[in-house]
Amino acid sequence: MNNVILIGMPGSGKSTLGVLLAKALGYSFIDTDLIISRKAEKPLQKILDTDGLEFFLKLEAQTGCELECDHTVVATGGSMVLSEQAMAHLKQMGKIVYIDVPFDEIERRVTNITTRGIAFRKDETLEKVYKNRVPLYERYADATVKVSSRGNIEDTVSRLLEQLIFG
């Protein structure tokens, strides 16, 4: 296993889990949202507000397609799965793991939907985004780790490691 690519909804914990998983595996860690923010020289929400959703999605897809790393845990933005090309590239780079969090927990965690830098159309709700993306997460995933509201982060990292080692 060369790289581990984490996919899932905003608020699913990809970045937090990714750092801990990278430490456990002795891997590096990359967050594609941070790369996008650096490329654009502004926070994600500012990109969405000033440049628009289509520009953001194009920049995200480009970031996914250009990513090159080795022995790295990659936390992707929640909308990376909207780019088939990016996902095809990421799938060649390593194992894709879907962090599956139920909608009620996502809704509880994501309280700042309009300021967090989440890619969605003005007419979409968080629930609609969830319903549209879950089939894509499931389609691209090599493995899935279900996260409950009762589970703690260490338990989730342990289950992630188990999936990766024994998967």
C-alpha positions in Angstrom: 0.0 0.0 0.0 1.7 3.1 -1.2 -0.8 5.9 -0.2 -4.1 6.1 1.6 -6.7 8.5 0.2 -9.5 9.5 2.5 -12.9 10.6 1.0 -16.1 11.6 2.6 -18.4 14.4 3.5 -17.2 17.7 4.9 -17.3 17.2 8.6 -16.5 13.5 8.4 -13.1 13.9 10.0 -10.9 13.2 7.1 -8.2 15.8 8.1 -8.2 14.9 11.8 -8.2 11.1 11.1 -5.6 11.6 8.3 -3.0 13.2 10.6 -3.5 10.4 13.2 -3.4 7.7 10.6 -0.3 9.1 9.0 1.4 9.1 12.4 0.3 5.5 13.1 1.6 4.3 9.6 4.8 6.5 9.7 3.5 8.2 6.5 3.4 11.9 5.5 0.1 13.8 5.5 -1.5 16.0 2.8 -4.8 17.9 2.9 -5.9 18.8 -0.7 -8.0 21.7 0.7 -4.8 23.3 2.0 -3.1 22.8 -1.4 -6.1 24.5 -3.1 -6.0 27.4 -0.7 -2.3 27.9 -1.2 -2.7 27.8 -5.0 -5.4 30.4 -5.0 -3.7 32.3 -2.2 -7.0 32.6 -0.2 -9.2 30.5 2.0 -11.6 28.0 0.4 -14.7 30.1 1.2 -13.2 33.2 -0.3 -12.5 31.2 -3.5 -16.1 30.1 -3.6 -17.4 33.6 -2.9 -15.1 35.5 -5.3 -14.4 33.0 -8.1 -17.5 30.8 -8.0 -18.3 27.1 -7.6 -17.2 26.1 -11.1 -13.8 27.7 -10.7 -13.4 26.0 -7.3 -14.3 22.6 -8.6 -11.9 23.0 -11.6 -9.1 23.9 -9.2 -9.9 21.0 -6.9 -10.0 18.5 -9.9 -6.7 19.9 -11.2 -5.2 19.5 -7.7 -6.4 15.9 -7.5 -5.1 15.1 -11.0 -1.6 16.6 -10.3 -1.1 15.2 -6.9 2.1 13.1 -6.6 3.2 11.6 -3.3 4.6 8.4 -1.8 3.8 6.8 1.6 1.3 9.5 2.3 -2.2 9.8 3.8 -4.2 12.2 1.7 -7.4 14.0 3.0 -9.4 15.1 0.0 -12.0 17.8 0.0 -15.6 16.5 0.2 -16.3 17.4 -3.4 -13.2 15.7 -5.0 -15.4 12.8 -5.9 -17.2 15.1 -8.4 -14.1 14.8 -10.7 -13.8 11.4 -12.4 -10.3 12.3 -13.7 -9.1 13.2 -10.2 -10.5 10.1 -8.7 -9.0 7.9 -11.4 -5.6 9.4 -10.7 -6.0 9.1 -6.9 -7.2 5.4 -7.3 -3.9 4.7 -9.2 -1.9 6.2 -6.3 -3.3 4.2 -3.5 -6.2 2.8 -1.5 -9.3 4.9 -1.3 -11.1 4.8 2.1 -14.5 6.3 2.5 -15.1 7.8 6.0 -18.8 7.0 6.3 -20.6 9.3 8.8 -24.4 9.2 9.1 -26.2 12.4 8.0 -27.4 13.4 11.4 -23.8 13.4 12.7 -22.6 15.4 9.7 -25.4 17.9 10.3 -24.4 18.1 14.0 -20.7 18.7 13.1 -21.1 21.1 10.2 -22.6 24.2 11.7 -20.8 26.7 9.5 -21.9 25.5 6.1 -21.9 29.0 4.5 -18.4 29.9 5.8 -16.5 26.6 5.9 -15.6 26.5 2.2 -18.0 23.6 1.2 -18.6 23.3 -2.5 -22.4 23.4 -3.1 -24.8 25.3 -5.3 -26.9 28.0 -3.7 -30.1 26.0 -4.1 -28.6 22.9 -2.3 -29.0 22.0 1.3 -26.4 20.0 3.3 -28.8 17.0 3.1 -29.1 17.2 -0.7 -25.3 17.4 -1.0 -25.0 14.3 1.3 -27.6 12.3 -0.8 -25.9 13.3 -4.1 -22.3 12.4 -2.9 -22.8 9.2 -0.9 -23.2 7.1 -4.1 -20.0 8.6 -5.4 -18.1 7.9 -2.2 -19.3 4.3 -2.3 -18.4 3.9 -5.9 -14.8 5.1 -5.6 -14.1 3.4 -2.2 -11.8 0.4 -1.9 -12.7 0.3 1.8 -15.3 1.9 4.0 -15.0 2.8 7.7 -18.3 3.6 9.4 -18.1 6.3 12.0 -20.8 6.6 14.7 -21.5 9.5 16.9 -20.6 7.3 19.9 -17.2 6.3 18.6 -14.1 8.1 19.6 -11.3 9.2 17.3 -8.8 6.5 18.5 -11.3 3.8 17.8 -11.9 5.1 14.3 -8.1 5.2 13.6 -7.8 1.6 14.9 -10.6 0.5 12.6 -9.0 2.3 9.7 -5.7 0.6 10.4 -7.5 -2.8 10.6 -9.2 -2.1 7.2 -5.9 -1.2 5.6 -3.9 -4.1 7.0 -6.5 -6.8 6.9 -9.0 -5.2 4.6 
